[in-house]
Amino acid sequence: MPSAASRELKLDSLPALANGTLDLIGNTPLVEVTHLDAGRCRLFAKLESQNPGGSIKDRPALRMIEAAEADGRLQPGGVIVEATAGNTGLGLALVATLKGYHLILVIPDKMSREKVSTLRALGAEIVLTRSDVGKGHPDYYQDKALQITKDTPGAFFVDQFSNPVNPLTHEQWTAPEIWEQSGHKVDAVVAGIGSGGTLSGIARFFKRVAPQVEIVLADPAGSVLADVVEGKQPAKEPGSWLVEGIGEDFVPPNADLSLVDRAYRVTDAEGVAAARELFRAEALLAGSSTGTILAAALRYAREQETPKNVVFLVPDTGNKYLSKLYSDEWVRDQGLAHVTAYGDIRDLIARPAAEGTTVVVAPDDTLEVAYQRLKLYDLSQLPVVEGGHVVGILDESDLLSAVLGAAEAFSHPVSVAMTRSVETVSQAASIDDLIDVFHRDHVVVVVDDAEQLLGVITRIDLLNYLRRKVA
């Protein structure tokens, strides 16, 4: 472990003064990961999450826009259009904002709220489209972006999936960084494929400079790319996956799969677990694609019979996935958590009281506290609990009646506004019992034989449960 003295500031090692945010793109750290079981291998993370836009896509976004400026396809103050399921949109938004362009992004509806909010904050125009349709459908994000470009005079369609500057960026920039930072001691590089630019560009560099370096593809289960690498005929209907930014239902023009030496299929559950473990073990907050890539890197490393230096990409930061990947409730709702199965309606409870995650209020809490919890957790009703027992229920109507015309009532206790007659069900209740309660416009409050609160079931909890059964 480095000593305190070794961490002292060394002025001669500080980076030069940057001339602006765009100068901060690239030169990202390569750090050894030491708290995960990599077998005989050493594992290194290329922290592309440290780019100013938070992802590796800052690199090609800058270079593709610069190339379009240079050849006249993009005029000053012009319009940029792109289809993106991941971070390319964020990189383009960063560059477009700083260079004064209007950006229209077509994104599928599975993108995280944090990403969408960031894009809008940067001034991008968002066109949200469906994630359940394939290429050729008018609502497929790439086809829709192409149509918008045709309908917008003078618009420049970035087309990351076919734009040759995309892989060239990584061949000339990202890969040489890895090679130099590692001291020319790399045995394998693990990456995913979205547009194909990152992996193909990195692979071209290493096939030319150090052909012994293995290129390893991490592919979400359901994507067709691993099948193509292995020479198999992809399923006519690709599967679905939750990870953002990598995996495809077709082979992008920029994806040169002939350069891939190994491919691993990674399930959503594996990827989520790997990303969360990276944060716990190494304090590296990374995104969903990193989880998939890390899971493949660990599988590759553990298979090796001789020591190797394995580099895996960290394409983006995890702060864009706090409402998804790093939300226990979201992970549970998606069926990705290892939870105890009871075989009764307890399996529908998203926030079990035993885990301290059920959102409740106490009778002597103020209505202000209740209001803040309703708003924070996007709920319409709260159980009122005292000593583990449900003594009432407070819903939005109760709260509104209490404070309407008397704003000072927010300081009053919950007990003055709550409904004391509470309808509860036992863990032995049926789905039909839940539906009956929902028809009376209530949430389901579940208690055990001692009338102790077990949790609450809402309509969306039931929908999530039914969806998991057919997934």
C-alpha positions in Angstrom: 0.0 0.0 0.0 1.4 3.4 -0.9 2.6 5.4 2.0 1.3 8.9 2.9 4.7 10.3 1.7 4.3 8.7 -1.7 1.0 10.6 -2.1 2.6 14.0 -1.6 1.9 16.5 -4.4 4.6 16.5 -7.0 4.3 19.7 -9.0 6.3 18.4 -12.0 3.8 15.5 -12.4 0.7 17.7 -12.7 -1.0 17.9 -16.2 -0.6 21.1 -18.2 -3.3 23.7 -18.1 -6.2 22.7 -20.3 -7.4 25.2 -22.9 -11.0 24.0 -22.4 -13.2 21.0 -21.7 -12.4 19.3 -25.0 -8.7 19.2 -24.1 -9.7 16.9 -21.2 -10.8 14.1 -23.5 -8.5 11.1 -23.6 -5.4 10.2 -21.6 -7.6 8.3 -19.1 -6.0 6.2 -16.3 -5.1 2.6 -16.5 -5.4 1.1 -13.0 -4.8 -2.4 -11.7 -7.8 -4.1 -10.1 -6.5 -6.1 -7.1 -9.5 -7.1 -5.0 -11.2 -9.4 -7.5 -10.3 -13.0 -8.2 -8.7 -13.0 -11.6 -7.0 -16.4 -11.2 -3.4 -16.3 -12.3 -3.9 -13.1 -14.2 -3.5 -9.4 -13.5 -6.5 -7.3 -14.3 -6.4 -3.7 -15.4 -9.2 -1.3 -15.9 -9.0 1.4 -18.6 -11.1 4.2 -17.0 -12.8 5.8 -19.9 -15.4 6.9 -17.3 -12.9 9.7 -16.5 -13.5 11.5 -19.8 -15.3 14.9 -19.2 -18.6 13.5 -20.5 -18.2 10.4 -18.4 -17.7 7.9 -21.2 -15.4 6.6 -23.9 -17.7 8.0 -26.5 -16.3 11.5 -26.0 -13.4 10.4 -28.1 -15.2 9.5 -31.4 -17.8 12.2 -30.8 -15.1 14.8 -31.0 -13.3 13.3 -33.9 -16.4 12.6 -36.0 -17.6 16.2 -35.6 -14.2 17.6 -36.4 -14.0 15.4 -39.5 -17.5 16.7 -40.6 -16.3 20.3 -40.0 -13.2 19.7 -42.0 -14.9 18.3 -45.1 -17.8 20.7 -45.1 -20.6 18.3 -44.1 -21.2 20.3 -40.9 -21.5 24.1 -41.2 -21.2 26.6 -38.3 -24.4 26.6 -36.3 -25.7 23.6 -38.1 -27.8 20.6 -36.9 -26.4 17.3 -35.9 -28.6 14.1 -35.8 -27.7 10.8 -34.3 -29.3 7.5 -33.1 -27.8 6.3 -29.9 -28.6 3.7 -27.3 -25.7 4.6 -25.1 -23.1 7.3 -24.5 -22.4 8.6 -28.0 -25.3 11.0 -27.4 -23.7 12.3 -24.3 -20.3 12.8 -26.0 -22.0 14.5 -29.0 -24.0 16.7 -26.6 -20.8 17.8 -24.9 -19.0 18.6 -28.1 -22.1 20.2 -29.8 -22.7 22.5 -26.8 -19.2 23.7 -26.8 -19.1 24.2 -30.5 -22.5 25.8 -30.9 -24.5 23.1 -32.8 -28.1 22.0 -32.4 -28.2 18.3 -31.6 -31.2 16.0 -32.2 -30.8 12.6 -30.6 -33.1 9.6 -31.2 -32.9 7.2 -28.3 -34.7 4.0 -27.4 -36.9 4.1 -24.3 -34.7 1.8 -22.2 -32.1 4.5 -21.6 -31.6 5.5 -18.0 -33.3 8.6 -16.6 -30.0 10.0 -15.6 -28.7 9.9 -19.2 -31.9 11.5 -20.6 -31.8 14.3 -17.9 -28.1 15.0 -18.7 -28.8 15.2 -22.4 -31.6 17.6 -21.9 -29.6 19.7 -19.5 -26.9 20.0 -22.2 -29.5 21.3 -24.6 -30.0 18.3 -26.8 -33.4 17.7 -28.4 -34.6 14.2 -27.5 -36.7 12.0 -29.7 -37.7 9.0 -27.6 -38.6 5.8 -29.6 -39.3 2.2 -29.0 -36.7 -0.4 -27.9 -38.9 -3.4 -28.8 -38.6 -3.1 -32.6 -35.8 -4.1 -35.0 -34.0 -2.6 -37.9 -36.4 -1.7 -40.8 -39.2 -0.6 -38.5 -40.0 3.1 -38.8 -39.8 3.4 -35.0 -36.4 1.7 -34.8 -34.0 4.4 -33.5 -31.6 4.3 -36.3 -34.3 4.4 -39.0 -36.0 7.2 -37.3 -32.8 9.2 -37.0 -32.1 8.8 -40.7 -35.6 10.0 -41.6 -35.2 13.1 -39.3 -31.9 13.8 -41.1 -33.7 13.6 -44.5 -36.4 15.9 -43.3 -34.0 18.5 -41.8 -32.3 20.7 -44.4 -28.5 20.8 -43.9 -28.5 18.3 -41.1 -25.4 16.1 -40.5 -26.2 12.5 -39.7 -23.3 11.3 -37.5 -24.0 7.6 -38.2 -21.6 6.1 -35.7 -22.4 2.6 -36.9 -20.9 3.3 -40.3 -18.7 6.4 -39.8 -15.1 5.3 -40.4 -13.8 8.0 -38.1 -15.4 6.0 -35.2 -13.0 3.0 -35.3 -10.1 5.1 -36.5 -10.4 7.2 -33.3 -9.7 4.2 -31.2 -7.0 2.8 -33.5 -5.1 6.0 -33.4 -5.9 7.2 -29.9 -7.4 4.7 -27.3 -5.3 1.6 -28.2 -1.9 3.4 -28.3 -2.7 4.8 -24.8 -3.3 1.3 -23.5 -0.1 0.0 -25.1 2.0 2.8 -23.7 0.4 2.9 -20.2 0.9 -0.9 -19.9 4.6 -0.7 -20.8 3.8 -2.8 -23.9 2.7 -5.7 -21.6 -0.8 -6.5 -22.6 -2.0 -10.1 -23.4 -5.7 -9.5 -23.8 -8.2 -6.6 -24.2 -11.8 -7.1 -23.3 -14.5 -4.9 -24.7 -18.1 -4.9 -25.9 -19.7 -3.8 -29.2 -22.4 -1.2 -29.7 -21.5 0.6 -32.9 -18.4 -1.6 -33.2 -16.0 1.3 -33.3 -14.2 0.8 -30.0 -13.4 -2.9 -30.3 -12.6 -2.8 -34.0 -10.3 0.2 -33.7 -8.5 -1.2 -30.7 -8.2 -4.6 -32.4 -6.8 -3.1 -35.6 -4.0 -1.4 -33.6 -3.0 -4.5 -31.7 -3.2 -6.9 -34.7 -0.7 -4.6 -36.4 1.5 -3.7 -33.5 1.2 -6.8 -31.2 -0.7 -9.5 -32.9 -0.3 -11.9 -29.9 -2.7 -9.7 -27.9 -6.1 -11.5 -27.8 -9.2 -9.5 -28.5 -12.1 -10.6 -26.3 -15.8 -9.7 -26.9 -18.2 -9.3 -24.0 -21.7 -9.7 -25.4 -25.0 -9.5 -23.6 -26.9 -12.7 -23.7 -29.6 -12.2 -26.4 -27.3 -10.2 -28.7 -26.3 -11.9 -32.0 -22.7 -10.9 -32.1 -21.2 -13.8 -30.1 -23.0 -16.2 -32.4 -21.5 -14.6 -35.5 -18.0 -14.7 -33.9 -18.4 -18.4 -33.3 -19.7 -19.0 -36.8 -23.1 -19.9 -35.6 -26.4 -18.8 -37.3 -27.9 -16.2 -35.1 -31.5 -16.7 -33.9 -34.0 -15.2 -36.3 -35.5 -13.3 -33.4 -32.7 -11.7 -31.2 -33.3 -11.8 -27.5 -33.6 -8.8 -25.2 -31.2 -7.5 -22.6 -31.1 -4.6 -20.1 -27.5 -3.5 -20.4 -27.2 -0.2 -22.2 -24.8 0.6 -25.0 -23.5 -2.8 -26.1 -25.1 -5.8 -27.8 -26.8 -5.7 -31.1 -29.5 -7.5 -33.2 -27.4 -7.0 -36.3 -23.7 -6.7 -37.2 -22.9 -3.0 -37.5 -20.8 -2.0 -40.5 -18.1 -0.7 -38.2 -17.9 -4.0 -36.3 -15.1 -6.2 -37.8 -15.8 -9.4 -36.0 -13.0 -11.2 -37.8 -10.7 -9.4 -35.4 -12.3 -11.1 -32.3 -10.4 -14.0 -30.8 -12.9 -15.0 -28.1 -16.5 -14.2 -27.3 -18.4 -14.6 -24.0 -22.1 -14.3 -23.5 -23.0 -12.5 -20.2 -26.5 -12.5 -18.7 -28.0 -9.3 -17.2 -27.7 -10.9 -13.8 -24.0 -11.6 -14.2 -23.3 -8.1 -15.5 -25.2 -6.4 -12.7 -23.5 -8.5 -10.1 -20.1 -7.8 -11.6 -20.6 -4.0 -11.7 -21.9 -3.8 -8.2 -19.0 -6.0 -7.0 -16.5 -3.7 -8.7 -17.9 -0.8 -6.8 -17.8 -2.7 -3.5 -14.4 -4.2 -3.9 -12.5 -1.4 -5.8 -14.6 1.7 -5.2 -15.0 2.1 -9.0 -18.5 3.3 -9.9 -19.0 2.0 -13.4 -22.0 1.6 -15.8 -23.9 -1.4 -16.9 -21.8 -2.2 -19.9 -18.7 -2.3 -17.6 -20.4 -5.1 -15.6 -20.9 -7.2 -18.8 -17.3 -6.5 -19.8 -15.9 -7.2 -16.4 -17.8 -10.5 -16.1 -16.3 -11.7 -19.4 -12.8 -10.5 -18.4 -13.0 -12.5 -15.1 -14.2 -15.6 -16.9 -11.4 -15.2 -19.4 -8.8 -14.6 -16.7 -9.8 -17.5 -14.6 -9.6 -19.9 -17.6 -5.9 -19.0 -18.2 -3.3 -21.6 -17.2 -0.4 -19.1 -17.4 -0.3 -15.5 -16.0 -1.5 -12.8 -18.3 -2.1 -9.1 -18.2 -5.8 -8.5 -19.1 -7.2 -5.0 -19.8 -10.9 -4.4 -19.6 -12.6 -1.2 -20.7 -14.7 0.8 -18.3 -16.8 2.6 -21.0 -18.7 4.9 -18.6 -19.4 6.0 -15.1 -22.0 4.5 -12.9 -23.5 7.7 -11.8 -25.8 7.5 -14.8 -27.3 4.3 -13.5 -28.2 5.1 -9.9 -31.9 4.6 -10.5 -31.3 1.3 -12.2 -28.1 -0.7 -11.8 -27.4 0.6 -8.3 -31.0 0.6 -7.1 -31.8 -2.5 -5.0 -35.5 -2.1 -5.8 -34.8 -1.9 -9.6 -32.5 -4.9 -9.5 -35.2 -6.8 -7.6 -38.0 -5.7 -9.9 -36.0 -6.9 -12.9 -35.6 -10.3 -11.3 -31.8 -9.9 -11.2 -31.3 -10.2 -7.5 -30.8 -13.4 -5.6 -33.7 -13.3 -3.2 -35.5 -15.8 -1.0 -38.4 -17.3 -2.8 -41.3 -18.0 -0.5 -43.9 -19.3 -2.9 -46.5 -16.9 -1.7 -47.3 -13.2 -2.1 -44.2 -12.2 -0.2 -42.4 -12.8 -3.4 -44.2 -9.7 -4.8 -43.0 -7.3 -2.1 -40.4 -5.1 -3.6 -39.3 -3.4 -0.3 -39.6 -6.0 2.5 -40.0 -4.7 6.0 -37.5 -7.3 7.3 -34.8 -5.6 5.2 -35.8 -2.1 6.4 -36.7 -0.9 3.0 -40.5 -0.6 3.3 -41.3 3.1 3.2 -43.5 4.0 6.2 -44.3 6.8 8.6 -45.0 6.9 12.3 -48.1 8.4 13.8 -46.1 11.2 15.4 -44.2 12.1 12.2 -45.3 15.4 10.7 -47.4 15.6 7.6 -44.4 17.3 6.0 -42.3 14.2 6.6 -45.1 12.1 5.0 -45.3 14.5 2.0 -41.5 14.3 1.4 -41.5 10.5 1.5 -44.5 10.3 -0.9 -42.6 12.6 -3.3 -39.2 11.1 -2.9 -40.3 7.5 -3.5 -43.1 8.3 -6.0 -45.8 6.7 -3.8 -49.4 7.5 -3.3 -50.0 5.8 0.1 -47.9 5.1 3.2 -48.5 2.6 6.0 -48.5 4.2 9.4 -46.5 1.9 11.6 -45.9 1.9 15.4 -44.0 -0.9 17.1 -44.0 -2.9 13.9 -47.8 -2.9 13.7 -49.8 -1.1 11.1 -52.0 1.4 12.9 -53.2 3.4 9.9 -52.7 4.4 6.3 -52.1 7.8 4.8 -52.7 8.5 1.2 -52.6 11.6 -1.0 -56.2 12.3 -0.5 -55.8 12.2 3.3 -52.9 14.6 3.1 -54.6 17.0 0.7 -57.7 17.2 2.9 -55.6 18.0 5.9 -53.5 20.8 4.4 -56.0 22.3 1.9 -56.6 25.8 3.0 -54.3 25.4 6.0 -50.7 25.1 4.9 -49.6 25.2 8.5 -51.1 21.8 8.9 -47.9 20.3 7.3 -46.5 20.6 10.9 -49.3 18.5 12.4 -48.8 14.8 13.2 -49.7 12.1 10.8 -52.2 10.7 13.3 -54.6 13.6 12.7 -55.0 12.8 9.0 -54.4 9.1 8.6 -57.2 6.5 8.0 -57.3 4.2 11.0 -59.3 1.5 9.4 -56.6 -0.5 7.5 -57.3 -3.4 5.3 -54.5 -6.0 5.5 -53.9 -9.4 4.0 -51.9 -12.3 5.2 -49.0 -14.0 3.3 -51.5 -16.7 2.4 -53.6 -14.3 0.2 -54.1 -15.1 -3.4 -53.6 -12.9 -6.5 -57.3 -12.6 -6.7 -57.3 -11.2 -3.2 -54.8 -8.6 -4.3 -56.9 -7.6 -7.3 -59.9 -7.1 -5.0 -57.9 -4.7 -2.9 -56.6 -2.8 -6.0 -60.2 -2.5 -7.3 -60.9 -0.5 -4.1 -58.0 1.8 -5.0 -55.8 0.7 -2.1 -52.3 -0.7 -1.9 -52.0 -4.2 -0.3 -50.6 -4.2 3.2 -49.2 -7.6 4.0 -48.9 -8.7 7.7 -47.8 -11.9 9.4 -49.8 -13.9 11.9 -48.8 -11.5 14.7 -50.0 -8.6 12.6 -46.4 -7.4 12.1 -45.8 -5.6 8.8 -44.2 -7.7 6.1 -44.4 -5.1 3.3 -46.6 -3.4 0.8 -47.7 -4.6 -2.7 -48.6 -2.1 -5.4 -50.1 -2.6 -8.9 -46.6 -2.2 -10.4 -45.2 -4.8 -8.0 -47.8 -7.2 -9.3 -47.0 -6.3 -12.9 -43.3 -6.8 -12.3 -44.0 -10.2 -10.8 -46.2 -11.3 -13.8 -43.6 -10.0 -16.2 -40.8 -12.0 -14.5 -42.8 -15.2 -14.9 -42.8 -14.9 -18.7 -39.3 -13.5 -19.1 
